[in-house]
Every structure is written in structure tokens, then in C-alpha cells.
Amino acid sequence: MNRKENYNAIKNQLPAGVQLVAVSKTHPAEAVLEVYHFGQKIFGENKVQELMEKYPVLPQDIQWHLIGHLQTNKVKYIAPFIDTIQSVDSEKLLSEISKEAGKNNRTIKVLLQVKIAAEESKFGLEIAEAKALFKDYVDGKFSNIHITGLMGMATFTDDKEQVKEEFLLLKGLFDELNQLKTLETLSMGMSDDFPAAIECGANSVRVGSAIFGRRDYSK
Ligand SMILES: *Cc1c(COP(=O)(O)O)cnc(C)c1O
């Protein structure tokens, strides 16, 4: 496996204006550094502990995105440096991020994670909940956070029509909320489905294994 070739192949498939979040979970800091040297600055991790191990040993100009479920009691660890939290799925979590960002005198960018998959998934806001939370935000209920967009994951299936329907559902919500206050980021699509996500309006994709290779969870 050649990460440089993988990386270039992905970059070549991304239209101008589509952001790439390189998902480095389970891969060591050395692998992140390798891809950083290809020119990649945005990396995504799904676990706070793993992020806390990599953050101090890697270049400080990396923009870290948290893309996995976040427990409120762990927000304090990442609040000093996290660029974007893509996985905000409750008002309680949003309030905690707001509080911890304030303590650090920063503004943290967040995406609301919305449940779009037909399959039973544990995390993500229902569409109605996302709308209500965004309205509270627009009304000024939260300080020190900037809701910059939405994140969603499609069902893990070979049914391409279903995947597109789910992506389009999130694009519809994005357009609706964008009328209330301008949003920048629609994060959908992973290694297997990012081209479909882009067709459906994604302007940020989260690609892991297609760059770094397969993940080995046994280590
Ligand atoms: C792991 C992960 C990805 C990347 O998955 P790949 O299939 O390896 O590209 C994207 N988004 C989230 C939320 C993830 O947890």
C-alpha cells in the first residue's frame, strides 16, 4: 500500500471547494505525519483518548476534527485545541462545548450530526431535534461556538439509491437551515460513498481507509 498514491487518487476525485478530512483513527502518529507531508492539514479522529495521544506529538498547525461520539465529561480535554467537533448530537453536549470553549477563550466550530440512515444507529439528532437546536443557536442561546454545518452517515449498504436518498435528505435540511443563518459545511461521504455524497451536495468528505489502508482493530 502506497499512501502517497492513495492520497493523490482521492485528491484527484475531489472537485474544487470540497474539503478533505483525512480520518487517521487506529493509524499511528507516523502515518499521520506522512500524510501531513503530502500537504494534508485536516485530520479526523473518533476517540478522545487516541486524539490526546497524537495531538502533542504532531505538528501544531494540524486542524483536528472529532468525528466520533463525544461524552460531555471529555469535552474539557479537547477544548483547548480542537478545530471542529463534527459529532454534536445533543443540547447537553452543545452546552458543554460552549462552556469549555469559553473557559479557553476560544470559539469552537461544530457540526450537528443528524441521523439519516435507515439502519438503527445510536448517535445523531433526529431532523426535528436538529432544527430546534439550530433555532436556539440562531437565537443566541450558546456562546463560544459556531455551528458551521451538518454531518451525516448513510446506511452501510450496496443499495446506491438508498444511500443517495439519505444524503439528499441531509442536503435538504442543510438548505433549509441555511436560510436561517449561513452554513458552510455539509460533511457526508466516507471511503466507499464519497463520490455519491459529493453528487448530493457534500462539500466536506471524511476519508480514512482509502488513504491510510485498512484498519486493524486487534492492536
Ligand atoms: C471511520 C470514520 C470515517 C472514515 O471511514 P472510511 O470508511 O475508513 O473512509 C468517516 N466518518 C466517521 C464518522 C468515521 O467514524
The ligand as an ORCA input file, in Angstrom:
! r2SCAN-3c Opt
* xyz 0 1
  C     -14.081      5.930     10.435
  C     -14.967      7.031     10.006
  C     -14.881      7.564      8.708
  C     -13.910      7.048      7.652
  O     -14.266      5.773      7.244
  P     -13.542      5.071      5.984
  O     -14.557      4.115      5.504
  O     -12.317      4.439      6.515
  O     -13.244      6.143      4.996
  C     -15.720      8.611      8.387
  N     -16.603      9.119      9.272
  C     -16.726      8.633     10.517
  C     -17.714      9.250     11.434
  C     -15.920      7.576     10.929
  O     -16.043      7.102     12.167
*
